Amino acid sequence: MSIGQVVNLIRGGVFEVFILAAPILSTALVVGLIVAIFQATTSIQEQTLTFLPKILSMLAVLALLGGWMLSHLRNYTIVLFNMIPQFAR
């Protein structure tokens, strides 16, 4: 196994993490921004107000995209297992 192959494996793994985490994190970012704008316009400075909408939106995205995320991760794992004989040489 060469250094280039190791770098490609690490790059692929990091890319998969980004792809799988992006929908959930972007949802939390957007909901947090909306709640922060709401708090700024109404002068409500309650710190716990952002917690519940973020958690509920993240759970909703996970419920909607969970099947896609699982199949994407399964396909990546299958590709990795199919690459094992190539690296054993």
All heavy atoms as an XYZ file, in Angstrom:
683
protein
N       0.853     -1.164      0.000
C       0.000      0.000      0.000
C       0.903      1.233      0.000
O       1.748      1.396      0.854
C      -0.904     -0.008      1.235
C      -1.820      1.182      1.276
S      -2.829      1.261      2.750
C      -4.238      0.346      2.251
N       0.685      2.100     -0.958
C       1.528      3.284     -1.068
C       0.935      4.448     -0.277
O      -0.210      4.406      0.177
C       1.677      3.684     -2.540
O       0.446      4.181     -3.028
N       1.733      5.470     -0.153
C       1.285      6.667      0.579
C       0.119      7.318     -0.155
O      -0.813      7.831      0.477
C       2.460      7.657      0.696
C       3.614      6.991      1.407
C       2.011      8.950      1.329
C       3.864      7.380      2.803
N       0.143      7.290     -1.475
C      -0.946      7.880     -2.245
C      -2.280      7.183     -1.991
O      -3.321      7.836     -1.920
N      -2.231      5.869     -1.865
C      -3.454      5.125     -1.582
C      -3.990      5.449     -0.192
O      -5.203      5.584      0.001
C      -3.200      3.627     -1.714
C      -2.957      3.176     -3.136
C      -2.516      1.732     -3.199
O      -1.884      1.226     -2.276
N      -2.861      1.060     -4.299
N      -3.100      5.591      0.769
C      -3.513      5.942      2.132
C      -4.136      7.334      2.147
O      -5.179      7.558      2.776
C      -2.315      5.858      3.103
C      -2.682      6.410      4.464
C      -1.815      4.430      3.224
N      -3.495      8.264      1.427
C      -4.033      9.628      1.356
C      -5.408      9.625      0.699
O      -6.329     10.321      1.143
C      -3.049     10.556      0.609
C      -3.683     11.889      0.293
C      -1.787     10.749      1.416
N      -5.590      8.834     -0.351
C      -6.897      8.748     -1.010
C      -7.962      8.139     -0.091
O      -9.119      8.571     -0.109
C      -6.792      7.939     -2.300
C      -6.167      8.741     -3.422
O      -6.203      9.973     -3.419
N      -5.584      8.042     -4.381
N      -7.577      7.140      0.709
C      -8.520      6.560      1.668
C      -8.934      7.590      2.715
O     -10.119      7.718      3.040
C      -7.898      5.351      2.355
C      -7.920      4.045      1.587
C      -7.167      2.973      2.362
C      -9.335      3.604      1.332
N      -7.968      8.327      3.235
C      -8.278      9.337      4.246
C      -9.123     10.449      3.642
O     -10.101     10.897      4.244
C      -6.983      9.888      4.871
C      -6.310      8.790      5.676
C      -7.268     11.105      5.747
C      -4.929      9.142      6.174
N      -8.770     10.882      2.435
C      -9.543     11.926      1.761
C     -10.976     11.467      1.514
O     -11.938     12.220      1.728
C      -8.889     12.295      0.434
C      -9.596     13.440     -0.259
C      -9.000     13.776     -1.616
N      -7.586     14.039     -1.502
C      -6.670     13.640     -2.392
N      -7.043     12.949     -3.447
N      -5.400     13.935     -2.231
N     -11.144     10.232      1.083
C     -12.488      9.695      0.858
C     -13.295      9.606      2.134
O     -14.485      9.915      2.149
N     -12.645      9.200      3.231
C     -13.337      9.120      4.509
C     -13.774     10.485      5.020
O     -14.896     10.650      5.500
N     -12.901     11.474      4.907
C     -13.253     12.831      5.340
C     -14.374     13.390      4.473
O     -15.302     14.039      4.974
C     -12.007     13.739      5.317
C     -12.376     15.189      5.518
C     -11.010     13.296      6.373
N     -14.316     13.118      3.179
C     -15.371     13.587      2.273
C     -16.717     12.958      2.626
O     -17.751     13.636      2.614
C     -14.987     13.279      0.823
C     -15.932     13.840     -0.186
C     -16.031     15.195     -0.390
C     -16.739     12.994     -0.928
C     -16.905     15.722     -1.319
C     -17.623     13.501     -1.861
C     -17.707     14.871     -2.057
N     -16.727     11.680      2.953
C     -17.967     11.018      3.358
C     -18.531     11.610      4.645
O     -19.747     11.795      4.771
C     -17.739      9.510      3.542
C     -17.488      8.762      2.264
C     -18.663      8.790      1.325
O     -19.806      8.676      1.779
O     -18.425      8.932      0.112
N     -17.657     11.921      5.583
C     -18.117     12.548      6.824
C     -18.753     13.896      6.522
O     -19.811     14.237      7.069
C     -16.943     12.697      7.821
C     -17.310     13.593      8.982
C     -16.504     11.332      8.329
N     -18.128     14.684      5.651
C     -18.697     15.983      5.277
C     -20.055     15.822      4.608
O     -20.992     16.561      4.910
C     -17.765     16.748      4.340
C     -16.580     17.360      5.023
C     -15.403     17.534      4.345
C     -16.642     17.771      6.342
C     -14.310     18.105      4.962
C     -15.559     18.337      6.972
C     -14.384     18.508      6.275
N     -20.171     14.870      3.702
C     -21.435     14.666      2.994
C     -22.540     14.229      3.954
O     -23.678     14.694      3.858
C     -21.255     13.622      1.863
C     -20.479     14.233      0.716
C     -22.599     13.113      1.374
C     -20.173     13.263     -0.398
N     -22.211     13.354      4.891
C     -23.228     12.842      5.805
C     -23.589     13.842      6.900
O     -24.724     13.855      7.377
C     -22.767     11.519      6.422
C     -22.625     10.365      5.436
C     -22.066      9.142      6.140
C     -23.942     10.046      4.768
N     -22.657     14.684      7.299
C     -22.924     15.636      8.380
C     -23.494     16.956      7.880
O     -24.124     17.684      8.654
C     -21.651     15.901      9.171
N     -23.295     17.272      6.615
C     -23.701     18.581      6.087
C     -25.187     18.879      6.221
O     -25.540     19.997      6.628
C     -23.261     18.713      4.629
N     -26.103     17.965      5.910
C     -27.521     18.313      6.045
C     -27.938     18.643      7.482
O     -28.667     19.612      7.712
C     -28.263     17.065      5.549
C     -27.288     16.311      4.750
C     -25.948     16.631      5.298
N     -27.438     17.885      8.427
C     -27.812     18.115      9.820
C     -27.194     19.411     10.333
O     -27.864     20.230     10.973
C     -27.395     16.916     10.692
C     -28.175     15.679     10.257
C     -27.638     17.195     12.167
C     -27.740     14.412     10.921
N     -25.919     19.617     10.036
C     -25.252     20.819     10.527
C     -25.777     22.084      9.872
O     -25.910     23.121     10.526
C     -23.746     20.693     10.317
C     -23.057     19.609     11.139
C     -21.579     19.541     10.803
C     -23.257     19.837     12.617
N     -26.080     22.011      8.582
C     -26.615     23.201      7.911
C     -28.015     23.536      8.427
O     -28.364     24.718      8.552
C     -26.622     23.014      6.397
O     -27.428     21.919      6.038
N     -28.799     22.517      8.753
C     -30.113     22.766      9.345
C     -29.978     23.456     10.699
O     -30.691     24.424     10.985
C     -30.882     21.451      9.510
O     -31.033     20.840      8.234
C     -32.238     21.679     10.143
N     -29.061     22.983     11.518
C     -28.838     23.612     12.823
C     -28.349     25.048     12.657
O     -28.750     25.936     13.414
C     -27.832     22.802     13.632
N     -27.521     25.281     11.657
C     -27.024     26.630     11.400
C     -28.144     27.577     10.991
O     -28.265     28.686     11.525
C     -25.949     26.592     10.312
C     -25.379     27.926      9.871
C     -24.470     28.476     10.950
C     -24.644     27.760      8.570
N     -28.992     27.143     10.079
C     -30.084     27.991      9.597
C     -31.094     28.258     10.704
O     -31.519     29.410     10.907
C     -30.755     27.347      8.357
C     -32.036     28.051      8.009
C     -29.802     27.341      7.183
N     -31.465     27.227     11.451
C     -32.432     27.413     12.532
C     -31.839     28.308     13.620
O     -32.523     29.194     14.153
C     -32.885     26.058     13.106
C     -33.688     26.230     14.376
C     -33.699     25.314     12.068
N     -30.579     28.127     13.933
C     -29.934     28.983     14.919
C     -29.883     30.425     14.479
O     -30.090     31.347     15.289
N     -29.629     30.654     13.196
C     -29.606     32.017     12.666
C     -30.991     32.650     12.721
O     -31.137     33.822     13.103
C     -29.080     32.009     11.232
C     -28.922     33.357     10.551
C     -27.903     34.201     11.286
C     -28.532     33.164      9.113
N     -32.016     31.895     12.362
C     -33.390     32.416     12.400
C     -33.795     32.762     13.833
O     -34.367     33.832     14.089
C     -34.366     31.401     11.768
C     -34.145     31.324     10.266
C     -35.808     31.772     12.075
C     -34.870     30.195      9.590
N     -33.470     31.888     14.773
C     -33.812     32.156     16.170
C     -33.017     33.350     16.703
O     -33.542     34.177     17.452
C     -33.599     30.896     17.036
C     -33.735     31.207     18.513
C     -34.579     29.813     16.630
N     -31.755     33.475     16.293
C     -30.952     34.613     16.735
C     -31.506     35.924     16.197
O     -31.538     36.929     16.920
C     -29.509     34.426     16.286
N     -31.951     35.922     14.938
C     -32.565     37.128     14.377
C     -33.862     37.439     15.119
O     -34.138     38.602     15.439
C     -32.797     36.967     12.865
C     -31.463     36.950     12.131
C     -33.699     38.068     12.330
C     -31.566     36.580     10.671
N     -34.644     36.423     15.411
C     -35.879     36.621     16.175
C     -35.577     37.192     17.562
O     -36.256     38.111     18.034
C     -36.645     35.303     16.296
C     -37.836     35.368     17.189
C     -38.992     36.000     16.771
C     -37.805     34.798     18.459
C     -40.107     36.063     17.600
C     -38.902     34.856     19.290
C     -40.060     35.490     18.862
N     -34.548     36.667     18.216
C     -34.180     37.160     19.538
C     -33.687     38.607     19.471
O     -33.961     39.402     20.367
C     -33.099     36.286     20.163
C     -33.612     34.987     20.704
C     -32.501     34.169     21.330
O     -31.367     34.156     20.867
N     -32.832     33.467     22.399
N     -32.957     38.939     18.419
C     -32.440     40.302     18.296
C     -33.562     41.301     18.028
O     -33.521     42.426     18.527
C     -31.407     40.366     17.189
N     -34.546     40.914     17.257
C     -35.631     41.853     16.940
C     -36.612     42.016     18.093
O     -37.218     43.073     18.232
C     -36.403     41.401     15.683
O     -36.905     40.091     15.881
C     -35.516     41.447     14.463
N     -36.777     40.984     18.912
C     -37.737     41.076     20.013
C     -37.069     41.364     21.354
O     -37.751     41.452     22.365
C     -38.534     39.766     20.139
O     -37.622     38.693     20.380
C     -39.352     39.510     18.900
N     -35.749     41.477     21.369
C     -34.962     41.735     22.594
C     -35.148     40.655     23.645
O     -35.017     40.912     24.837
C     -35.315     43.101     23.191
O     -35.006     44.117     22.280
N     -35.452     39.453     23.210
C     -35.512     38.307     24.128
C     -34.105     37.712     24.189
O     -33.559     37.310     23.165
C     -36.515     37.244     23.650
C     -37.919     37.817     23.594
C     -36.461     36.025     24.552
C     -38.937     36.868     22.978
N     -33.516     37.670     25.362
C     -32.142     37.189     25.494
C     -32.059     35.858     26.241
O     -31.126     35.614     26.983
C     -31.297     38.254     26.207
C     -31.179     39.543     25.448
C     -30.573     39.350     24.067
O     -29.654     38.545     23.888
N     -31.099     40.059     23.084
N     -33.022     35.018     26.040
C     -33.040     33.703     26.679
C     -32.130     32.757     25.900
O     -32.350     32.490     24.711
C     -34.462     33.161     26.729
C     -34.597     31.817     27.385
C     -34.218     31.839     28.853
O     -34.446     32.855     29.521
O     -33.666     30.819     29.309
N     -31.101     32.237     26.557
C     -30.122     31.393     25.878
C     -30.664     30.005     25.558
O     -30.206     29.362     24.616
C     -28.862     31.268     26.747
C     -28.142     32.575     26.945
C     -27.629     33.162     25.653
O     -27.184     32.443     24.774
N     -27.725     34.475     25.516
N     -31.616     29.533     26.324
C     -32.137     28.191     26.089
C     -33.199     28.156     24.989
O     -33.651     27.071     24.623
C     -32.739     27.618     27.378
O     -33.789     28.482     27.829
C     -31.683     27.492     28.456
N     -33.572     29.307     24.457
C     -34.604     29.360     23.424
C     -34.152     28.691     22.128
O     -34.966     28.137     21.397
C     -34.991     30.824     23.148
C     -36.109     31.066     22.150
C     -37.406     30.457     22.657
C     -36.280     32.549     21.902
N     -32.864     28.713     21.843
C     -32.370     28.122     20.596
C     -32.275     26.609     20.661
O     -32.204     25.951     19.633
C     -30.987     28.686     20.239
O     -30.060     28.336     21.268
C     -31.041     30.181     20.076
N     -32.254     26.052     21.851
C     -31.995     24.622     21.998
C     -33.091     23.754     21.397
O     -32.817     22.870     20.580
C     -31.804     24.290     23.484
C     -31.468     22.863     23.735
C     -30.219     22.361     23.418
C     -32.401     21.995     24.279
C     -29.902     21.044     23.637
C     -32.093     20.677     24.510
C     -30.846     20.201     24.187
N     -34.316     23.975     21.769
C     -35.417     23.112     21.325
C     -35.656     23.177     19.813
O     -35.773     22.115     19.176
C     -36.692     23.447     22.096
C     -37.874     22.507     21.843
C     -37.522     21.098     22.295
C     -39.099     23.011     22.568
N     -35.714     24.357     19.184
C     -35.900     24.360     17.726
C     -34.762     23.680     16.968
O     -34.996     22.981     15.977
C     -35.967     25.848     17.376
C     -36.327     26.536     18.615
C     -35.775     25.710     19.730
N     -33.535     23.856     17.448
C     -32.402     23.200     16.786
C     -32.508     21.684     16.878
O     -32.331     20.975     15.883
C     -31.078     23.649     17.403
C     -30.547     24.931     16.883
C     -29.173     25.155     17.483
C     -28.671     26.526     17.220
N     -27.359     26.757     17.821
N     -32.778     21.196     18.074
C     -32.868     19.744     18.263
C     -34.008     19.156     17.448
O     -33.849     18.125     16.781
C     -33.040     19.407     19.760
C     -31.770     19.767     20.530
C     -33.384     17.951     19.974
C     -30.569     18.938     20.146
N     -35.169     19.809     17.463
C     -36.313     19.289     16.707
C     -36.052     19.318     15.206
O     -36.405     18.366     14.490
C     -37.572     20.083     17.050
C     -38.119     19.890     18.462
C     -39.340     20.777     18.676
C     -38.447     18.437     18.714
N     -35.428     20.372     14.713
C     -35.133     20.439     13.274
C     -34.073     19.414     12.882
O     -34.170     18.794     11.815
C     -34.707     21.847     12.878
O     -33.494     22.189     13.506
N     -33.088     19.214     13.731
C     -32.069     18.213     13.425
C     -32.660     16.803     13.439
O     -32.309     15.971     12.588
C     -30.909     18.326     14.410
C     -30.079     19.576     14.213
S     -28.922     19.943     15.524
C     -27.957     18.474     15.625
N     -33.551     16.532     14.367
C     -34.211     15.229     14.389
C     -35.110     15.030     13.165
O     -35.195     13.928     12.619
C     -35.017     15.056     15.671
C     -34.207     14.827     16.944
C     -35.119     14.818     18.167
C     -33.415     13.546     16.854
N     -35.771     16.106     12.722
C     -36.615     16.012     11.528
C     -35.774     15.719     10.287
O     -36.146     14.880      9.457
C     -37.406     17.302     11.342
N     -34.643     16.394     10.164
C     -33.763     16.134      9.018
C     -33.212     14.719      9.087
O     -33.119     14.027      8.067
C     -32.619     17.177      8.969
C     -31.545     16.779      7.983
C     -33.180     18.535      8.601
N     -32.866     14.276     10.268
C     -32.374     12.910     10.423
C     -33.447     11.886     10.076
O     -33.168     10.862      9.446
C     -31.869     12.690     11.845
C     -31.087     11.423     12.113
C     -29.860     11.355     11.222
C     -30.680     11.368     13.565
N     -34.693     12.173     10.436
C     -35.792     11.266     10.092
C     -36.043     11.253      8.589
O     -36.334     10.207      8.014
C     -37.063     11.674     10.836
N     -35.924     12.417      7.957
C     -36.162     12.497      6.511
C     -35.025     11.910      5.694
O     -35.252     11.241      4.687
C     -36.388     13.951      6.094
C     -37.689     14.595      6.551
C     -37.687     16.075      6.203
C     -38.877     13.898      5.929
N     -33.793     12.179      6.099
C     -32.640     11.769      5.298
C     -31.876     10.586      5.885
O     -30.820     10.227      5.368
C     -31.678     12.957      5.143
C     -32.225     14.164      4.404
C     -31.190     15.264      4.359
C     -32.668     13.789      3.010
N     -32.395      9.997      6.953
C     -31.695      8.898      7.593
C     -31.494      7.698      6.679
O     -30.432      7.083      6.680
N     -32.497      7.370      5.880
C     -32.370      6.243      4.950
C     -31.314      6.495      3.889
O     -30.515      5.607      3.567
N     -31.299      7.718      3.368
C     -30.280      8.066      2.370
C     -28.892      8.028      2.991
O     -27.944      7.532      2.372
C     -30.556      9.465      1.811
C     -29.434      9.967      0.987
C     -29.135      9.632     -0.297
C     -28.415     10.883      1.394
N     -28.010     10.286     -0.709
C     -27.551     11.056      0.314
C     -28.164     11.573      2.576
C     -26.444     11.900      0.370
C     -27.066     12.407      2.632
C     -26.225     12.561      1.551
N     -28.774      8.538      4.204
C     -27.463      8.548      4.870
C     -26.978      7.121      5.131
O     -25.799      6.813      4.917
C     -27.550      9.328      6.178
C     -27.835     10.786      5.998
S     -28.241     11.577      7.542
C     -26.703     12.375      7.883
N     -27.874      6.264      5.564
C     -27.490      4.885      5.837
C     -27.096      4.152      4.559
O     -26.102      3.427      4.542
C     -28.636      4.162      6.541
C     -28.339      2.746      7.011
C     -27.204      2.750      8.031
C     -29.568      2.114      7.606
N     -27.844      4.354      3.474
C     -27.482      3.679      2.222
C     -26.175      4.225      1.654
O     -25.377      3.471      1.096
C     -28.611      3.815      1.204
O     -28.755      5.150      0.782
N     -25.944      5.511      1.808
C     -24.692      6.112      1.338
C     -23.512      5.544      2.126
O     -22.474      5.191      1.551
C     -24.774      7.630      1.501
C     -23.791      8.365      0.671
N     -22.521      8.624      1.100
C     -23.886      8.909     -0.560
C     -21.875      9.294      0.173
N     -22.690      9.477     -0.848
N     -23.662      5.437      3.436
C     -22.605      4.883      4.276
C     -22.395      3.398      3.991
O     -21.260      2.916      3.966
C     -22.954      5.100      5.744
C     -21.897      4.750      6.760
C     -20.635      5.573      6.537
C     -22.422      4.976      8.156
N     -23.486      2.679      3.722
C     -23.370      1.253      3.390
C     -22.622      1.066      2.076
O     -21.742      0.212      1.967
C     -24.759      0.626      3.294
C     -24.736     -0.860      2.987
C     -26.099     -1.315      2.632
N     -26.603     -0.374      1.616
C     -27.522     -0.668      0.724
N     -28.066     -1.836      0.727
N     -27.916      0.206     -0.162
N     -22.944      1.874      1.059
C     -22.248      1.768     -0.224
C     -20.762      2.092     -0.086
O     -19.922      1.434     -0.698
C     -22.892      2.701     -1.251
C     -24.266      2.245     -1.648
O     -24.621      1.082     -1.491
N     -25.065      3.171     -2.142
N     -20.439      3.095      0.720
C     -19.032      3.427      0.939
C     -18.303      2.288      1.655
O     -17.169      1.961      1.310
C     -18.922      4.722      1.748
C     -17.506      5.151      1.983
C     -16.703      5.596      0.934
C     -16.945      5.101      3.248
C     -15.404      5.977      1.144
C     -15.642      5.492      3.471
C     -14.874      5.927      2.413
O     -13.573      6.303      2.621
N     -18.966      1.664      2.609
C     -18.361      0.536      3.320
C     -18.137     -0.642      2.383
O     -17.097     -1.306      2.448
C     -19.255      0.116      4.501
O     -19.480      1.256      5.331
C     -18.619     -0.980      5.313
N     -19.082     -0.892      1.493
C     -18.921     -1.978      0.517
C     -17.737     -1.698     -0.401
O     -16.937     -2.595     -0.699
C     -20.231     -2.183     -0.276
C     -21.297     -2.772      0.636
C     -20.010     -3.065     -1.496
C     -22.685     -2.811      0.025
N     -17.600     -0.457     -0.828
C     -16.455     -0.083     -1.668
C     -15.153     -0.310     -0.915
O     -14.174     -0.830     -1.476
C     -16.587      1.389     -2.143
C     -15.294      1.888     -2.742
C     -17.721      1.524     -3.130
N     -15.112      0.061      0.352
C     -13.900     -0.153      1.146
C     -13.577     -1.636      1.290
O     -12.414     -2.043      1.164
C     -14.054      0.468      2.532
C     -13.938      1.974      2.615
C     -14.128      2.436      4.055
C     -12.608      2.450      2.092
N     -14.594     -2.460      1.564
C     -14.346     -3.892      1.692
C     -13.910     -4.509      0.366
O     -13.121     -5.452      0.355
C     -15.580     -4.616      2.235
C     -15.722     -4.513      3.728
C     -16.925     -4.141      4.286
C     -14.665     -4.775      4.564
C     -17.067     -4.034      5.650
C     -14.785     -4.680      5.940
C     -15.997     -4.304      6.483
N     -14.413     -4.009     -0.743
C     -13.986     -4.514     -2.039
C     -12.571     -4.093     -2.379
O     -11.924     -4.724     -3.208
C     -14.945     -4.041     -3.142
C     -16.276     -4.739     -3.069
O     -16.380     -5.850     -2.534
N     -17.310     -4.096     -3.598
N     -12.063     -3.048     -1.748
C     -10.696     -2.586     -1.991
C      -9.660     -3.356     -1.173
O      -8.458     -3.256     -1.455
C     -10.586     -1.097     -1.688
C     -11.372     -0.227     -2.635
S     -11.444      1.488     -2.118
C      -9.755      1.990     -2.359
N     -10.083     -4.142     -0.199
C      -9.129     -4.850      0.676
C      -8.212     -5.788     -0.103
O      -7.001     -5.782      0.130
C      -9.890     -5.595      1.799
C     -10.465     -4.583      2.792
C      -8.977     -6.583      2.521
C     -11.342     -5.178      3.853
N      -8.690     -6.583     -1.062
C      -7.755     -7.445     -1.794
C      -6.704     -6.660     -2.587
O      -5.579     -7.122     -2.746
C      -8.660     -8.236     -2.744
C      -9.987     -8.211     -2.120
C     -10.071     -6.906     -1.408
N      -7.049     -5.485     -3.068
C      -6.080     -4.676     -3.802
C      -4.954     -4.205     -2.882
O      -3.808     -4.101     -3.309
C      -6.755     -3.463     -4.434
C      -7.781     -3.812     -5.476
C      -8.570     -2.585     -5.914
O      -8.345     -1.476     -5.427
N      -9.500     -2.795     -6.832
N      -5.297     -3.901     -1.635
C      -4.293     -3.413     -0.703
C      -3.470     -4.532     -0.092
O      -2.417     -4.272      0.480
C      -4.957     -2.598      0.404
C      -5.601     -1.331     -0.096
C      -6.832     -0.934      0.355
C      -4.960     -0.529     -1.042
C      -7.425      0.227     -0.098
C      -5.536      0.632     -1.503
C      -6.772      1.003     -1.030
N      -3.930     -5.765     -0.190
C      -3.207     -6.876      0.387
C      -2.007     -7.297     -0.463
O      -1.160     -8.035     -0.015
C      -4.138     -8.071      0.578
N      -1.949     -6.813     -1.683
C      -0.842     -7.186     -2.567
C       0.442     -6.512     -2.198
O       0.606     -5.511     -1.720
C      -1.170     -6.838     -4.013
C      -2.330     -7.621     -4.535
C      -2.601     -7.250     -5.952
N      -3.965     -7.683     -6.240
C      -4.663     -7.276     -7.241
N      -4.155     -6.419     -8.092
N      -5.873     -7.694     -7.451
